């Protein structure tokens, strides 16, 4: 299990401190808040013993307002913590793009059956396909480390 605090409560240092003291992994919704507020929230967590922190971006928004590139910025600003994406879109393409941009955690609403409930929610069979599609993107991204073969320098020096 984990605790999640929505971006609307990111300025609530007392709530964040008490959640961090619970000892469970903590997911902090950062929304589109500025760096200063996010840093303050992270500072509150760092004053506790908790080290399992996810900075979660995303939420219900129109496609043009998702700001997925922010995931890359969060990874650069807070390299010691995981970055997550809250996916409310239909399908898996937006979540796959989020993973390509650095999301290490993706959360998605699940439902047992289609009954006109929450838009973007997945049934169990859809969830399995969703995970397979995201894992395929992860595999295609590969590693940033060079794993073998000839270097560009050795090819060019011939």
N, C-alpha and C positions, 0 to 999 in steps of 0.2 A: 504494500500500500504506500500511498504518498499523500501529502497534503497539497492543495492548490489554492493559491490566493489570486483573485482576479486583478486585472490591471486597475480597476476602479479603487482598489484598496492598497495600491503600491505605496502611498504616502503614510500608511498606518504602521508606524514603526513598532508600536506595542503589539499589534496583531502578528506582524512578521517575526518579532523576537519570540513570542510565545509559541508560534508554529514551529520555528526552528528548534526551540528547546524540547519539543515533543520527540525529537530524534528520528522522525520519519523523513524520507526524502521530501524536499520542498520544491514545488513548481511555482515560480513567481511570474504572473502575467505582467508583461512590460508594456503591452499595447504600443502606442506611438508616443509614449512619454519620452521626455528628454533624458540625455545622458546623466545629468546631475541627479535627478530623482532616482534613476536606476542605481547609480553609484551609492546613494544614501541607503537604499534598501539592501544592497549587497553588503555594505558596511555593517548594517544591523545583523545580518546573518553571520558575517565573519567574526563577530564578537561572541558568538556561541560556538559550541563544539561541532555543529553541523557542517558537513562538507559535501553532502549530496544535494546540490542545487541545480535546478534547471531554470533558465531564463526563457520564458515562453512568449513568443510573438504570434500574432494572428488572432482571428476571431471573425465573427460575421461581418462581412464587408463586400462591397461590389468589387469586381475583379481589379479595376484600376486603382483601388484604394488599399490593396493588400500589402504593398510595400515589401515584397519578399527579399529584396536586396538588403534590407535591414538585418536579416539573419547573418549575412557575412560581416556586417559591422559589429553585431553583438559578439560573434566569435572572436573578432580581432580585439574588441575592448575587454572581453572577459574570457580569455583563453583557458582559464582554470575551471570553468563551469560549462556544463552542457547547455546547448541552445535547442529549444523546442519550437514546434509550430502547432497551433491549434487550428485544425482543418474543419471548416464548416461548408466547404464547397461540395458539389456533386462530383463523383468520379475520383480518380486518383492522380490526375495530371498536375494539379496544383501542389499536392503533397509531394509528388515526385520532384517537382521543381524546387520545393523547399529543401528537400534532402540534398539536391544538387548544389544548393547555395549554402549548405552547412548545418541544416537541422539534424540533430542527433536523436531527437525524440519527436514523434508525431502523435497527437491525440485526436481521436475521432469519436463521435457519438455512435453508439450501437443500439439497435432495436431488435427485438425478437421477430417482429413481422411488420410488413408495410401496412399502416393503418392511417395514413395521412398525417403522421406525427411530424417530428422535426425534420426539416429539409436538410439533406446532406447526410442523414444518419444511414448506417449500413446494417443489413441483416448479417447473421453469422456467415453465410456463404459469400456474400459480397465482401465481408471483412477479410476472409481468406484470400480472395482474389486481389484485394487492395494491398495486402501485405506482400504478396508475390510480386505485384507490379512495382512496388517501392523497392523491394530487395533487388529486382532486376536493374533498376536505375543505380542502386548502390554498387552492384557488381560491375556495371558498365563504367562507372566513374573510376574504378581501379584505385591504385595507390599513387600518391604524389612521389613516392620513392622510386628511383630507378632500380629495376630488378634484373637487368642483364642486357645482353646484346652489345653491339659496338657503339661507342660514343660518337657524337657528331664530329668531335675533334679527330678521331681516328679515321673516319670516313673521308673527311676533308683534307687530311694531310697526305693522302695517297696521290 
